[in-house]
Amino acid sequence: MNSITKLVLVWLLSATALPAQDSLGRKAPSVTLSPAPLTTMIRGKATNVELRFHVGSNFHINSNKPAAEYLIPTTLKLDVPTDIVVGKITYPPGEEMSFAFAPDEKLSVYSGEFNLVVQVRPLASMLPGKYEIRGRLRYQACDNAACFPPKQLPVDFEVKVIKAPPPPKQNPAQSPHAHT
Amino acid sequence: MKRDPFVIIGVALVVALMLLFGFKIAHRHPQAASLLIQNSAAPDFTLQALDGKTVHLSDFRGKPVVLNFWATWCGPCKIEMPWFVDFQKQYGPAGVQFLGVAMDDASTKDIAEFAASMKVNYPILIGKESVGDAYGGVQFLPETFYIDGNGKIVDKAFGLKGRGEIEDDIKKILAQSAVAQTQK
């Protein structure tokens, strides 16, 4: 492929990417979930699963504990198979930031990357195997001058449930009369 | 096999056009682009105010109207509301009417409490998606439309603007309305 063909292709791709911005020229916010590695967990034991999210550049979303009551917190809700219990979801503390629209006010926000830690416990009776856990991250994004309606990001990750390894064998106590 | 660059470009062009048309068709708010034209008629609407009264935009025909779409969860909206309160006091006697349209999932009670906490002195209406769609989709907040006494959109502001810019737009709709009055 010669360089002119390449240039034309790049131009066409850029042109089709334009509609990703809204009709008013403002880019729509995006929050994405990095693919979570498969977490192996022993049935009956709680294990932490870390989920890594990314907030699009120039945007922020409220933390789980926003600075004001009227702001919509970021929350994760998970639908789990019946034999899996979701325990505590740990949200990171928000970054205290001021924005051009409220220079005297500090808001508690997530921007760039942030991680949530989800405690997952498969019941002791659960069959070993791979299980999918789905849910939704609800967030509300703003840039420096405008806010976008709350959105829900589908969240999906897999866990592998295994049996507890057998307890280590204990050495039999040696008799003091063993050496005769 | 050598590939003909014209064929590649042709295929890419077709794909690009299909994508562009797909985005256009999928776009939920077809009126957005047309609203970018100034002096178009502001779409009339019927909405309920916090006090339960039914309000039409056309009720205010003859008055310059500042139509502000906002929500309780919108930080920038909260910044400009006190300015609107001041401007309603300042320019209300000259005929300017502010209208706030809450594009919120919050209850009417919560919206009313929020408006009271902001000491809002102009009608707050409970928004509907259809009204948002008529004004180009209101894809983010705040969005403010400056409408003259003839019901024409004189200017629009998407996102938070400075207090001075807002006042300039108010003066613009006042002037436009005065011109319209003298022409009658």
Interface residues (C-beta under 8 A of the other chain):
Chain A: M1 N2 I4 T5 V8 L9 L12 L13 A15 T16 P19 D22 S23 L24 R26 A28 Y70 L71 I72 F99 A100 F101 A102 E105 L107 Q140 C142 D143 A145 A146 C147 F148 P149 P150
Chain B: R3 P5 I8 I9 A12 L13 V15 A16 L19 L20 F23 K24 H27 H29 A32 A33 L36 A71 T72 W73 C74 G75 P76 C77 K78 I79 M103 D105 F114 G136 G137 Q139 F140 L141 P142 F158 G159 L160 K161
